[in-house]
Amino acid sequence: MNKRQALIAAALATVCAAQVGTAAAADDKEKCYGVAKAGQNDCATSAHSCAGQAKTDKGADEWKFVPKGTCEKAGGKTTPPAK
């Protein structure tokens, strides 16, 4: 194996390892509604289309990923608000 092939193999192994680590980390998280601060939400809602666009702190439909089991302790809910 020449240096170029070794470099490509190492890069590919790094990418694969990073994806496995990310998937495992996502399994340890849950959506927590009502705890996101303004501009720190993790995804879209009916009011906007992207992460980081929350206008107020602790909006009922704004959510963040938090470690499993910590949402209620932080004052949030694991289910979205009724519409």
mmCIF file of the N, C-alpha and C atoms, coordinates in Angstrom:
data_MODEL
# 
_entry.id   MODEL 
# 
loop_
_atom_site.group_PDB 
_atom_site.id 
_atom_site.type_symbol 
_atom_site.label_atom_id 
_atom_site.label_alt_id 
_atom_site.label_comp_id 
_atom_site.label_asym_id 
_atom_site.label_entity_id 
_atom_site.label_seq_id 
_atom_site.pdbx_PDB_ins_code 
_atom_site.Cartn_x 
_atom_site.Cartn_y 
_atom_site.Cartn_z 
_atom_site.occupancy 
_atom_site.B_iso_or_equiv 
_atom_site.pdbx_formal_charge 
_atom_site.auth_seq_id 
_atom_site.auth_comp_id 
_atom_site.auth_asym_id 
_atom_site.auth_atom_id 
_atom_site.pdbx_PDB_model_num 
ATOM 1   N N  . MET A 1 1  ? 0.850   -1.175 0.000  1.00 0.00 ? 1  MET A N  1 
ATOM 2   C CA . MET A 1 1  ? 0.000   0.000  0.000  1.00 0.00 ? 1  MET A CA 1 
ATOM 3   C C  . MET A 1 1  ? 0.896   1.238  0.000  1.00 0.00 ? 1  MET A C  1 
ATOM 4   N N  . ASN A 1 2  ? 0.643   2.136  -0.913 1.00 0.00 ? 2  ASN A N  1 
ATOM 5   C CA . ASN A 1 2  ? 1.444   3.355  -0.962 1.00 0.00 ? 2  ASN A CA 1 
ATOM 6   C C  . ASN A 1 2  ? 0.865   4.404  -0.010 1.00 0.00 ? 2  ASN A C  1 
ATOM 7   N N  . LYS A 1 3  ? 1.547   5.529  0.118  1.00 0.00 ? 3  LYS A N  1 
ATOM 8   C CA . LYS A 1 3  ? 1.140   6.569  1.077  1.00 0.00 ? 3  LYS A CA 1 
ATOM 9   C C  . LYS A 1 3  ? -0.248  7.123  0.761  1.00 0.00 ? 3  LYS A C  1 
ATOM 10  N N  . ARG A 1 4  ? -0.544  7.268  -0.520 1.00 0.00 ? 4  ARG A N  1 
ATOM 11  C CA . ARG A 1 4  ? -1.841  7.825  -0.913 1.00 0.00 ? 4  ARG A CA 1 
ATOM 12  C C  . ARG A 1 4  ? -2.976  6.893  -0.495 1.00 0.00 ? 4  ARG A C  1 
ATOM 13  N N  . GLN A 1 5  ? -2.815  5.609  -0.739 1.00 0.00 ? 5  GLN A N  1 
ATOM 14  C CA . GLN A 1 5  ? -3.845  4.641  -0.345 1.00 0.00 ? 5  GLN A CA 1 
ATOM 15  C C  . GLN A 1 5  ? -3.995  4.592  1.174  1.00 0.00 ? 5  GLN A C  1 
ATOM 16  N N  . ALA A 1 6  ? -2.898  4.671  1.887  1.00 0.00 ? 6  ALA A N  1 
ATOM 17  C CA . ALA A 1 6  ? -2.948  4.659  3.351  1.00 0.00 ? 6  ALA A CA 1 
ATOM 18  C C  . ALA A 1 6  ? -3.676  5.887  3.872  1.00 0.00 ? 6  ALA A C  1 
ATOM 19  N N  . LEU A 1 7  ? -3.421  7.034  3.268  1.00 0.00 ? 7  LEU A N  1 
ATOM 20  C CA . LEU A 1 7  ? -4.081  8.266  3.670  1.00 0.00 ? 7  LEU A CA 1 
ATOM 21  C C  . LEU A 1 7  ? -5.583  8.189  3.412  1.00 0.00 ? 7  LEU A C  1 
ATOM 22  N N  . ILE A 1 8  ? -5.970  7.685  2.272  1.00 0.00 ? 8  ILE A N  1 
ATOM 23  C CA . ILE A 1 8  ? -7.395  7.542  1.939  1.00 0.00 ? 8  ILE A CA 1 
ATOM 24  C C  . ILE A 1 8  ? -8.066  6.562  2.896  1.00 0.00 ? 8  ILE A C  1 
ATOM 25  N N  . ALA A 1 9  ? -7.400  5.454  3.189  1.00 0.00 ? 9  ALA A N  1 
ATOM 26  C CA . ALA A 1 9  ? -7.963  4.463  4.119  1.00 0.00 ? 9  ALA A CA 1 
ATOM 27  C C  . ALA A 1 9  ? -8.134  5.058  5.508  1.00 0.00 ? 9  ALA A C  1 
ATOM 28  N N  . ALA A 1 10 ? -7.163  5.834  5.971  1.00 0.00 ? 10 ALA A N  1 
ATOM 29  C CA . ALA A 1 10 ? -7.253  6.462  7.290  1.00 0.00 ? 10 ALA A CA 1 
ATOM 30  C C  . ALA A 1 10 ? -8.390  7.480  7.337  1.00 0.00 ? 10 ALA A C  1 
ATOM 31  N N  . ALA A 1 11 ? -8.532  8.266  6.278  1.00 0.00 ? 11 ALA A N  1 
ATOM 32  C CA . ALA A 1 11 ? -9.609  9.260  6.227  1.00 0.00 ? 11 ALA A CA 1 
ATOM 33  C C  . ALA A 1 11 ? -10.971 8.584  6.235  1.00 0.00 ? 11 ALA A C  1 
ATOM 34  N N  . LEU A 1 12 ? -11.112 7.508  5.471  1.00 0.00 ? 12 LEU A N  1 
ATOM 35  C CA . LEU A 1 12 ? -12.372 6.781  5.426  1.00 0.00 ? 12 LEU A CA 1 
ATOM 36  C C  . LEU A 1 12 ? -12.696 6.166  6.783  1.00 0.00 ? 12 LEU A C  1 
ATOM 37  N N  . ALA A 1 13 ? -11.706 5.616  7.447  1.00 0.00 ? 13 ALA A N  1 
ATOM 38  C CA . ALA A 1 13 ? -11.919 5.035  8.774  1.00 0.00 ? 13 ALA A CA 1 
ATOM 39  C C  . ALA A 1 13 ? -12.345 6.099  9.774  1.00 0.00 ? 13 ALA A C  1 
ATOM 40  N N  . THR A 1 14 ? -11.776 7.286  9.679  1.00 0.00 ? 14 THR A N  1 
ATOM 41  C CA . THR A 1 14 ? -12.147 8.385  10.579 1.00 0.00 ? 14 THR A CA 1 
ATOM 42  C C  . THR A 1 14 ? -13.595 8.806  10.370 1.00 0.00 ? 14 THR A C  1 
ATOM 43  N N  . VAL A 1 15 ? -14.010 8.931  9.122  1.00 0.00 ? 15 VAL A N  1 
ATOM 44  C CA . VAL A 1 15 ? -15.390 9.307  8.814  1.00 0.00 ? 15 VAL A CA 1 
ATOM 45  C C  . VAL A 1 15 ? -16.359 8.259  9.345  1.00 0.00 ? 15 VAL A C  1 
ATOM 46  N N  . CYS A 1 16 ? -16.061 6.999  9.134  1.00 0.00 ? 16 CYS A N  1 
ATOM 47  C CA . CYS A 1 16 ? -16.939 5.923  9.606  1.00 0.00 ? 16 CYS A CA 1 
ATOM 48  C C  . CYS A 1 16 ? -17.028 5.917  11.125 1.00 0.00 ? 16 CYS A C  1 
ATOM 49  N N  . ALA A 1 17 ? -15.924 6.109  11.799 1.00 0.00 ? 17 ALA A N  1 
ATOM 50  C CA . ALA A 1 17 ? -15.915 6.123  13.261 1.00 0.00 ? 17 ALA A CA 1 
ATOM 51  C C  . ALA A 1 17 ? -16.701 7.318  13.800 1.00 0.00 ? 17 ALA A C  1 
ATOM 52  N N  . ALA A 1 18 ? -16.605 8.461  13.142 1.00 0.00 ? 18 ALA A N  1 
ATOM 53  C CA . ALA A 1 18 ? -17.344 9.650  13.578 1.00 0.00 ? 18 ALA A CA 1 
ATOM 54  C C  . ALA A 1 18 ? -18.839 9.440  13.439 1.00 0.00 ? 18 ALA A C  1 
ATOM 55  N N  . GLN A 1 19 ? -19.269 8.779  12.380 1.00 0.00 ? 19 GLN A N  1 
ATOM 56  C CA . GLN A 1 19 ? -20.702 8.539  12.191 1.00 0.00 ? 19 GLN A CA 1 
ATOM 57  C C  . GLN A 1 19 ? -21.233 7.582  13.236 1.00 0.00 ? 19 GLN A C  1 
ATOM 58  N N  . VAL A 1 20 ? -20.493 6.574  13.601 1.00 0.00 ? 20 VAL A N  1 
ATOM 59  C CA . VAL A 1 20 ? -20.921 5.631  14.635 1.00 0.00 ? 20 VAL A CA 1 
ATOM 60  C C  . VAL A 1 20 ? -21.033 6.354  15.969 1.00 0.00 ? 20 VAL A C  1 
ATOM 61  N N  . GLY A 1 21 ? -20.078 7.201  16.284 1.00 0.00 ? 21 GLY A N  1 
ATOM 62  C CA . GLY A 1 21 ? -20.107 7.962  17.531 1.00 0.00 ? 21 GLY A CA 1 
ATOM 63  C C  . GLY A 1 21 ? -21.275 8.922  17.593 1.00 0.00 ? 21 GLY A C  1 
ATOM 64  N N  . THR A 1 22 ? -21.606 9.548  16.483 1.00 0.00 ? 22 THR A N  1 
ATOM 65  C CA . THR A 1 22 ? -22.725 10.483 16.436 1.00 0.00 ? 22 THR A CA 1 
ATOM 66  C C  . THR A 1 22 ? -24.041 9.755  16.636 1.00 0.00 ? 22 THR A C  1 
ATOM 67  N N  . ALA A 1 23 ? -24.203 8.596  16.027 1.00 0.00 ? 23 ALA A N  1 
ATOM 68  C CA . ALA A 1 23 ? -25.433 7.827  16.178 1.00 0.00 ? 23 ALA A CA 1 
ATOM 69  C C  . ALA A 1 23 ? -25.607 7.380  17.618 1.00 0.00 ? 23 ALA A C  1 
ATOM 70  N N  . ALA A 1 24 ? -24.545 6.962  18.255 1.00 0.00 ? 24 ALA A N  1 
ATOM 71  C CA . ALA A 1 24 ? -24.621 6.535  19.646 1.00 0.00 ? 24 ALA A CA 1 
ATOM 72  C C  . ALA A 1 24 ? -24.966 7.714  20.546 1.00 0.00 ? 24 ALA A C  1 
ATOM 73  N N  . ALA A 1 25 ? -24.422 8.895  20.270 1.00 0.00 ? 25 ALA A N  1 
ATOM 74  C CA . ALA A 1 25 ? -24.705 10.078 21.075 1.00 0.00 ? 25 ALA A CA 1 
ATOM 75  C C  . ALA A 1 25 ? -26.164 10.494 20.938 1.00 0.00 ? 25 ALA A C  1 
ATOM 76  N N  . ALA A 1 26 ? -26.737 10.377 19.747 1.00 0.00 ? 26 ALA A N  1 
ATOM 77  C CA . ALA A 1 26 ? -28.130 10.756 19.521 1.00 0.00 ? 26 ALA A CA 1 
ATOM 78  C C  . ALA A 1 26 ? -29.079 9.857  20.299 1.00 0.00 ? 26 ALA A C  1 
ATOM 79  N N  . ASP A 1 27 ? -28.699 8.607  20.525 1.00 0.00 ? 27 ASP A N  1 
ATOM 80  C CA . ASP A 1 27 ? -29.545 7.690  21.284 1.00 0.00 ? 27 ASP A CA 1 
ATOM 81  C C  . ASP A 1 27 ? -29.629 8.085  22.750 1.00 0.00 ? 27 ASP A C  1 
ATOM 82  N N  . ASP A 1 28 ? -28.687 8.868  23.238 1.00 0.00 ? 28 ASP A N  1 
ATOM 83  C CA . ASP A 1 28 ? -28.665 9.282  24.640 1.00 0.00 ? 28 ASP A CA 1 
ATOM 84  C C  . ASP A 1 28 ? -29.360 10.617 24.852 1.00 0.00 ? 28 ASP A C  1 
ATOM 85  N N  . LYS A 1 29 ? -30.027 11.135 23.830 1.00 0.00 ? 29 LYS A N  1 
ATOM 86  C CA . LYS A 1 29 ? -30.674 12.449 23.906 1.00 0.00 ? 29 LYS A CA 1 
ATOM 87  C C  . LYS A 1 29 ? -32.171 12.320 23.672 1.00 0.00 ? 29 LYS A C  1 
ATOM 88  N N  . GLU A 1 30 ? -32.914 13.334 24.126 1.00 0.00 ? 30 GLU A N  1 
ATOM 89  C CA . GLU A 1 30 ? -34.352 13.405 23.863 1.00 0.00 ? 30 GLU A CA 1 
ATOM 90  C C  . GLU A 1 30 ? -34.720 14.858 23.619 1.00 0.00 ? 30 GLU A C  1 
ATOM 91  N N  . LYS A 1 31 ? -35.820 15.059 22.885 1.00 0.00 ? 31 LYS A N  1 
ATOM 92  C CA . LYS A 1 31 ? -36.326 16.409 22.654 1.00 0.00 ? 31 LYS A CA 1 
ATOM 93  C C  . LYS A 1 31 ? -36.955 16.903 23.948 1.00 0.00 ? 31 LYS A C  1 
ATOM 94  N N  . CYS A 1 32 ? -36.626 18.138 24.315 1.00 0.00 ? 32 CYS A N  1 
ATOM 95  C CA . CYS A 1 32 ? -37.190 18.744 25.519 1.00 0.00 ? 32 CYS A CA 1 
ATOM 96  C C  . CYS A 1 32 ? -37.816 20.079 25.121 1.00 0.00 ? 32 CYS A C  1 
ATOM 97  N N  . TYR A 1 33 ? -39.134 20.152 25.241 1.00 0.00 ? 33 TYR A N  1 
ATOM 98  C CA . TYR A 1 33 ? -39.884 21.350 24.858 1.00 0.00 ? 33 TYR A CA 1 
ATOM 99  C C  . TYR A 1 33 ? -39.968 22.337 26.017 1.00 0.00 ? 33 TYR A C  1 
ATOM 100 N N  . GLY A 1 34 ? -39.832 23.624 25.699 1.00 0.00 ? 34 GLY A N  1 
ATOM 101 C CA . GLY A 1 34 ? -40.021 24.669 26.687 1.00 0.00 ? 34 GLY A CA 1 
ATOM 102 C C  . GLY A 1 34 ? -38.784 25.037 27.484 1.00 0.00 ? 34 GLY A C  1 
ATOM 103 N N  . VAL A 1 35 ? -37.620 24.616 27.068 1.00 0.00 ? 35 VAL A N  1 
ATOM 104 C CA . VAL A 1 35 ? -36.403 24.957 27.810 1.00 0.00 ? 35 VAL A CA 1 
ATOM 105 C C  . VAL A 1 35 ? -35.392 25.759 26.995 1.00 0.00 ? 35 VAL A C  1 
ATOM 106 N N  . ALA A 1 36 ? -35.620 25.887 25.697 1.00 0.00 ? 36 ALA A N  1 
ATOM 107 C CA . ALA A 1 36 ? -34.654 26.575 24.829 1.00 0.00 ? 36 ALA A CA 1 
ATOM 108 C C  . ALA A 1 36 ? -34.661 28.071 25.087 1.00 0.00 ? 36 ALA A C  1 
ATOM 109 N N  . LYS A 1 37 ? -33.486 28.639 25.149 1.00 0.00 ? 37 LYS A N  1 
ATOM 110 C CA . LYS A 1 37 ? -33.367 30.098 25.268 1.00 0.00 ? 37 LYS A CA 1 
ATOM 111 C C  . LYS A 1 37 ? -33.473 30.701 23.868 1.00 0.00 ? 37 LYS A C  1 
ATOM 112 N N  . ALA A 1 38 ? -33.748 31.983 23.793 1.00 0.00 ? 38 ALA A N  1 
ATOM 113 C CA . ALA A 1 38 ? -33.870 32.674 22.505 1.00 0.00 ? 38 ALA A CA 1 
ATOM 114 C C  . ALA A 1 38 ? -32.613 32.447 21.677 1.00 0.00 ? 38 ALA A C  1 
ATOM 115 N N  . GLY A 1 39 ? -32.815 32.000 20.436 1.00 0.00 ? 39 GLY A N  1 
ATOM 116 C CA . GLY A 1 39 ? -31.710 31.777 19.524 1.00 0.00 ? 39 GLY A CA 1 
ATOM 117 C C  . GLY A 1 39 ? -30.944 30.484 19.744 1.00 0.00 ? 39 GLY A C  1 
ATOM 118 N N  . GLN A 1 40 ? -31.397 29.623 20.673 1.00 0.00 ? 40 GLN A N  1 
ATOM 119 C CA . GLN A 1 40 ? -30.666 28.400 20.968 1.00 0.00 ? 40 GLN A CA 1 
ATOM 120 C C  . GLN A 1 40 ? -31.512 27.139 20.800 1.00 0.00 ? 40 GLN A C  1 
ATOM 121 N N  . ASN A 1 41 ? -32.605 27.227 20.057 1.00 0.00 ? 41 ASN A N  1 
ATOM 122 C CA . ASN A 1 41 ? -33.428 26.048 19.790 1.00 0.00 ? 41 ASN A CA 1 
ATOM 123 C C  . ASN A 1 41 ? -32.728 25.140 18.785 1.00 0.00 ? 41 ASN A C  1 
ATOM 124 N N  . ASP A 1 42 ? -33.120 23.864 18.754 1.00 0.00 ? 42 ASP A N  1 
ATOM 125 C CA . ASP A 1 42 ? -32.439 22.907 17.881 1.00 0.00 ? 42 ASP A CA 1 
ATOM 126 C C  . ASP A 1 42 ? -33.126 22.659 16.547 1.00 0.00 ? 42 ASP A C  1 
ATOM 127 N N  . CYS A 1 43 ? -34.352 23.087 16.341 1.00 0.00 ? 43 CYS A N  1 
ATOM 128 C CA . CYS A 1 43 ? -34.982 22.835 15.052 1.00 0.00 ? 43 CYS A CA 1 
ATOM 129 C C  . CYS A 1 43 ? -36.177 23.755 14.819 1.00 0.00 ? 43 CYS A C  1 
ATOM 130 N N  . ALA A 1 44 ? -36.794 23.586 13.669 1.00 0.00 ? 44 ALA A N  1 
ATOM 131 C CA . ALA A 1 44 ? -37.906 24.429 13.241 1.00 0.00 ? 44 ALA A CA 1 
ATOM 132 C C  . ALA A 1 44 ? -39.176 24.184 14.053 1.00 0.00 ? 44 ALA A C  1 
ATOM 133 N N  . THR A 1 45 ? -40.071 25.171 14.028 1.00 0.00 ? 45 THR A N  1 
ATOM 134 C CA . THR A 1 45 ? -41.408 25.061 14.625 1.00 0.00 ? 45 THR A CA 1 
ATOM 135 C C  . THR A 1 45 ? -42.398 25.643 13.624 1.00 0.00 ? 45 THR A C  1 
ATOM 136 N N  . SER A 1 46 ? -43.638 25.808 14.045 1.00 0.00 ? 46 SER A N  1 
ATOM 137 C CA . SER A 1 46 ? -44.635 26.405 13.159 1.00 0.00 ? 46 SER A CA 1 
ATOM 138 C C  . SER A 1 46 ? -44.367 27.894 12.930 1.00 0.00 ? 46 SER A C  1 
ATOM 139 N N  . ALA A 1 47 ? -43.575 28.523 13.807 1.00 0.00 ? 47 ALA A N  1 
ATOM 140 C CA . ALA A 1 47 ? -43.296 29.955 13.699 1.00 0.00 ? 47 ALA A CA 1 
ATOM 141 C C  . ALA A 1 47 ? -42.066 30.282 12.856 1.00 0.00 ? 47 ALA A C  1 
ATOM 142 N N  . HIS A 1 48 ? -41.161 29.322 12.653 1.00 0.00 ? 48 HIS A N  1 
ATOM 143 C CA . HIS A 1 48 ? -39.944 29.570 11.876 1.00 0.00 ? 48 HIS A CA 1 
ATOM 144 C C  . HIS A 1 48 ? -39.444 28.258 11.286 1.00 0.00 ? 48 HIS A C  1 
ATOM 145 N N  . SER A 1 49 ? -38.450 28.354 10.409 1.00 0.00 ? 49 SER A N  1 
ATOM 146 C CA . SER A 1 49 ? -38.041 27.174 9.654  1.00 0.00 ? 49 SER A CA 1 
ATOM 147 C C  . SER A 1 49 ? -36.652 26.629 9.974  1.00 0.00 ? 49 SER A C  1 
ATOM 148 N N  . CYS A 1 50 ? -36.010 27.109 11.044 1.00 0.00 ? 50 CYS A N  1 
ATOM 149 C CA . CYS A 1 50 ? -34.641 26.656 11.258 1.00 0.00 ? 50 CYS A CA 1 
ATOM 150 C C  . CYS A 1 50 ? -34.211 26.734 12.713 1.00 0.00 ? 50 CYS A C  1 
ATOM 151 N N  . ALA A 1 51 ? -33.159 25.979 13.028 1.00 0.00 ? 51 ALA A N  1 
ATOM 152 C CA . ALA A 1 51 ? -32.568 26.029 14.363 1.00 0.00 ? 51 ALA A CA 1 
ATOM 153 C C  . ALA A 1 51 ? -31.991 27.416 14.621 1.00 0.00 ? 51 ALA A C  1 
ATOM 154 N N  . GLY A 1 52 ? -31.990 27.814 15.874 1.00 0.00 ? 52 GLY A N  1 
ATOM 155 C CA . GLY A 1 52 ? -31.407 29.094 16.247 1.00 0.00 ? 52 GLY A CA 1 
ATOM 156 C C  . GLY A 1 52 ? -32.280 30.292 15.974 1.00 0.00 ? 52 GLY A C  1 
ATOM 157 N N  . GLN A 1 53 ? -33.565 30.092 15.671 1.00 0.00 ? 53 GLN A N  1 
ATOM 158 C CA . GLN A 1 53 ? -34.433 31.221 15.357 1.00 0.00 ? 53 GLN A CA 1 
ATOM 159 C C  . GLN A 1 53 ? -35.501 31.487 16.415 1.00 0.00 ? 53 GLN A C  1 
ATOM 160 N N  . ALA A 1 54 ? -35.403 30.879 17.572 1.00 0.00 ? 54 ALA A N  1 
ATOM 161 C CA . ALA A 1 54 ? -36.369 31.141 18.647 1.00 0.00 ? 54 ALA A CA 1 
ATOM 162 C C  . ALA A 1 54 ? -36.274 32.614 19.041 1.00 0.00 ? 54 ALA A C  1 
ATOM 163 N N  . LYS A 1 55 ? -37.403 33.257 19.175 1.00 0.00 ? 55 LYS A N  1 
ATOM 164 C CA . LYS A 1 55 ? -37.429 34.688 19.497 1.00 0.00 ? 55 LYS A CA 1 
ATOM 165 C C  . LYS A 1 55 ? -37.474 34.952 21.002 1.00 0.00 ? 55 LYS A C  1 
ATOM 166 N N  . THR A 1 56 ? -38.004 34.004 21.784 1.00 0.00 ? 56 THR A N  1 
ATOM 167 C CA . THR A 1 56 ? -38.135 34.194 23.227 1.00 0.00 ? 56 THR A CA 1 
ATOM 168 C C  . THR A 1 56 ? -37.540 33.009 23.980 1.00 0.00 ? 56 THR A C  1 
ATOM 169 N N  . ASP A 1 57 ? -37.236 33.221 25.236 1.00 0.00 ? 57 ASP A N  1 
ATOM 170 C CA . ASP A 1 57 ? -36.778 32.138 26.095 1.00 0.00 ? 57 ASP A CA 1 
ATOM 171 C C  . ASP A 1 57 ? -37.945 31.230 26.458 1.00 0.00 ? 57 ASP A C  1 
ATOM 172 N N  . LYS A 1 58 ? -37.709 29.954 26.505 1.00 0.00 ? 58 LYS A N  1 
ATOM 173 C CA . LYS A 1 58 ? -38.643 28.937 26.984 1.00 0.00 ? 58 LYS A CA 1 
ATOM 174 C C  . LYS A 1 58 ? -39.990 28.917 26.268 1.00 0.00 ? 58 LYS A C  1 
ATOM 175 N N  . GLY A 1 59 ? -39.985 29.134 24.955 1.00 0.00 ? 59 GLY A N  1 
ATOM 176 C CA . GLY A 1 59 ? -41.207 29.025 24.168 1.00 0.00 ? 59 GLY A CA 1 
ATOM 177 C C  . GLY A 1 59 ? -41.732 27.595 24.239 1.00 0.00 ? 59 GLY A C  1 
ATOM 178 N N  . ALA A 1 60 ? -43.032 27.423 24.414 1.00 0.00 ? 60 ALA A N  1 
ATOM 179 C CA . ALA A 1 60 ? -43.623 26.099 24.618 1.00 0.00 ? 60 ALA A CA 1 
ATOM 180 C C  . ALA A 1 60 ? -43.360 25.146 23.458 1.00 0.00 ? 60 ALA A C  1 
ATOM 181 N N  . ASP A 1 61 ? -43.299 25.648 22.221 1.00 0.00 ? 61 ASP A N  1 
ATOM 182 C CA . ASP A 1 61 ? -43.081 24.756 21.082 1.00 0.00 ? 61 ASP A CA 1 
ATOM 183 C C  . ASP A 1 61 ? -41.615 24.700 20.636 1.00 0.00 ? 61 ASP A C  1 
ATOM 184 N N  . GLU A 1 62 ? -40.746 25.455 21.284 1.00 0.00 ? 62 GLU A N  1 
ATOM 185 C CA . GLU A 1 62 ? -39.306 25.401 20.991 1.00 0.00 ? 62 GLU A CA 1 
ATOM 186 C C  . GLU A 1 62 ? -38.691 24.250 21.772 1.00 0.00 ? 62 GLU A C  1 
ATOM 187 N N  . TRP A 1 63 ? -37.729 23.548 21.145 1.00 0.00 ? 63 TRP A N  1 
ATOM 188 C CA . TRP A 1 63 ? -37.128 22.420 21.839 1.00 0.00 ? 63 TRP A CA 1 
ATOM 189 C C  . TRP A 1 63 ? -35.634 22.354 21.625 1.00 0.00 ? 63 TRP A C  1 
ATOM 190 N N  . LYS A 1 64 ? -34.977 21.624 22.519 1.00 0.00 ? 64 LYS A N  1 
ATOM 191 C CA . LYS A 1 64 ? -33.546 21.345 22.449 1.00 0.00 ? 64 LYS A CA 1 
ATOM 192 C C  . LYS A 1 64 ? -33.353 19.872 22.738 1.00 0.00 ? 64 LYS A C  1 
ATOM 193 N N  . PHE A 1 65 ? -32.270 19.297 22.220 1.00 0.00 ? 65 PHE A N  1 
ATOM 194 C CA . PHE A 1 65 ? -31.891 17.956 22.616 1.00 0.00 ? 65 PHE A CA 1 
ATOM 195 C C  . PHE A 1 65 ? -31.187 18.056 23.962 1.00 0.00 ? 65 PHE A C  1 
ATOM 196 N N  . VAL A 1 66 ? -31.601 17.230 24.909 1.00 0.00 ? 66 VAL A N  1 
ATOM 197 C CA . VAL A 1 66 ? -30.978 17.172 26.233 1.00 0.00 ? 66 VAL A CA 1 
ATOM 198 C C  . VAL A 1 66 ? -30.687 15.711 26.565 1.00 0.00 ? 66 VAL A C  1 
ATOM 199 N N  . PRO A 1 67 ? -29.794 15.439 27.496 1.00 0.00 ? 67 PRO A N  1 
ATOM 200 C CA . PRO A 1 67 ? -29.554 14.050 27.897 1.00 0.00 ? 67 PRO A CA 1 
ATOM 201 C C  . PRO A 1 67 ? -30.844 13.413 28.416 1.00 0.00 ? 67 PRO A C  1 
ATOM 202 N N  . LYS A 1 68 ? -31.066 12.150 28.064 1.00 0.00 ? 68 LYS A N  1 
ATOM 203 C CA . LYS A 1 68 ? -32.287 11.462 28.497 1.00 0.00 ? 68 LYS A CA 1 
ATOM 204 C C  . LYS A 1 68 ? -32.430 11.521 30.008 1.00 0.00 ? 68 LYS A C  1 
ATOM 205 N N  . GLY A 1 69 ? -33.665 11.758 30.440 1.00 0.00 ? 69 GLY A N  1 
ATOM 206 C CA . GLY A 1 69 ? -33.974 11.791 31.861 1.00 0.00 ? 69 GLY A CA 1 
ATOM 207 C C  . GLY A 1 69 ? -33.773 13.129 32.532 1.00 0.00 ? 69 GLY A C  1 
ATOM 208 N N  . THR A 1 70 ? -33.351 14.161 31.795 1.00 0.00 ? 70 THR A N  1 
ATOM 209 C CA . THR A 1 70 ? -33.090 15.455 32.426 1.00 0.00 ? 70 THR A CA 1 
ATOM 210 C C  . THR A 1 70 ? -34.103 16.533 32.050 1.00 0.00 ? 70 THR A C  1 
ATOM 211 N N  . CYS A 1 71 ? -35.010 16.243 31.143 1.00 0.00 ? 71 CYS A N  1 
ATOM 212 C CA . CYS A 1 71 ? -35.928 17.269 30.637 1.00 0.00 ? 71 CYS A CA 1 
ATOM 213 C C  . CYS A 1 71 ? -36.837 17.819 31.738 1.00 0.00 ? 71 CYS A C  1 
ATOM 214 N N  . GLU A 1 72 ? -37.537 16.931 32.435 1.00 0.00 ? 72 GLU A N  1 
ATOM 215 C CA . GLU A 1 72 ? -38.457 17.393 33.471 1.00 0.00 ? 72 GLU A CA 1 
ATOM 216 C C  . GLU A 1 72 ? -37.724 18.127 34.592 1.00 0.00 ? 72 GLU A C  1 
ATOM 217 N N  . LYS A 1 73 ? -36.508 17.673 34.904 1.00 0.00 ? 73 LYS A N  1 
ATOM 218 C CA . LYS A 1 73 ? -35.715 18.341 35.947 1.00 0.00 ? 73 LYS A CA 1 
ATOM 219 C C  . LYS A 1 73 ? -35.390 19.779 35.555 1.00 0.00 ? 73 LYS A C  1 
ATOM 220 N N  . ALA A 1 74 ? -35.280 20.024 34.249 1.00 0.00 ? 74 ALA A N  1 
ATOM 221 C CA . ALA A 1 74 ? -34.971 21.370 33.752 1.00 0.00 ? 74 ALA A CA 1 
ATOM 222 C C  . ALA A 1 74 ? -36.233 22.216 33.573 1.00 0.00 ? 74 ALA A C  1 
ATOM 223 N N  . GLY A 1 75 ? -37.398 21.642 33.855 1.00 0.00 ? 75 GLY A N  1 
ATOM 224 C CA . GLY A 1 75 ? -38.650 22.382 33.741 1.00 0.00 ? 75 GLY A CA 1 
ATOM 225 C C  . GLY A 1 75 ? -39.328 22.236 32.393 1.00 0.00 ? 75 GLY A C  1 
ATOM 226 N N  . GLY A 1 76 ? -38.887 21.293 31.574 1.00 0.00 ? 76 GLY A N  1 
ATOM 227 C CA . GLY A 1 76 ? -39.472 21.103 30.259 1.00 0.00 ? 76 GLY A CA 1 
ATOM 228 C C  . GLY A 1 76 ? -40.373 19.899 30.184 1.00 0.00 ? 76 GLY A C  1 
ATOM 229 N N  . LYS A 1 77 ? -40.852 19.597 28.969 1.00 0.00 ? 77 LYS A N  1 
ATOM 230 C CA . LYS A 1 77 ? -41.719 18.458 28.712 1.00 0.00 ? 77 LYS A CA 1 
ATOM 231 C C  . LYS A 1 77 ? -41.175 17.692 27.517 1.00 0.00 ? 77 LYS A C  1 
ATOM 232 N N  . THR A 1 78 ? -41.352 16.386 27.520 1.00 0.00 ? 78 THR A N  1 
ATOM 233 C CA . THR A 1 78 ? -40.855 15.561 26.417 1.00 0.00 ? 78 THR A CA 1 
ATOM 234 C C  . THR A 1 78 ? -41.876 15.406 25.305 1.00 0.00 ? 78 THR A C  1 
ATOM 235 N N  . THR A 1 79 ? -43.049 15.973 25.460 1.00 0.00 ? 79 THR A N  1 
ATOM 236 C CA . THR A 1 79 ? -44.085 15.927 24.419 1.00 0.00 ? 79 THR A CA 1 
ATOM 237 C C  . THR A 1 79 ? -44.378 17.339 23.939 1.00 0.00 ? 79 THR A C  1 
ATOM 238 N N  . PRO A 1 80 ? -44.667 17.486 22.654 1.00 0.00 ? 80 PRO A N  1 
ATOM 239 C CA . PRO A 1 80 ? -44.962 18.845 22.143 1.00 0.00 ? 80 PRO A CA 1 
ATOM 240 C C  . PRO A 1 80 ? -46.281 19.356 22.712 1.00 0.00 ? 80 PRO A C  1 
ATOM 241 N N  . PRO A 1 81 ? -46.430 20.681 22.753 1.00 0.00 ? 81 PRO A N  1 
ATOM 242 C CA . PRO A 1 81 ? -47.669 21.254 23.258 1.00 0.00 ? 81 PRO A CA 1 
ATOM 243 C C  . PRO A 1 81 ? -48.846 20.933 22.328 1.00 0.00 ? 81 PRO A C  1 
ATOM 244 N N  . ALA A 1 82 ? -50.034 20.846 22.904 1.00 0.00 ? 82 ALA A N  1 
ATOM 245 C CA . ALA A 1 82 ? -51.239 20.624 22.100 1.00 0.00 ? 82 ALA A CA 1 
ATOM 246 C C  . ALA A 1 82 ? -51.486 21.865 21.247 1.00 0.00 ? 82 ALA A C  1 
ATOM 247 N N  . LYS A 1 83 ? -51.965 21.638 20.036 1.00 0.00 ? 83 LYS A N  1 
ATOM 248 C CA . LYS A 1 83 ? -52.186 22.779 19.123 1.00 0.00 ? 83 LYS A CA 1 
ATOM 249 C C  . LYS A 1 83 ? -53.584 23.274 19.207 1.00 0.00 ? 83 LYS A C  1 
# 
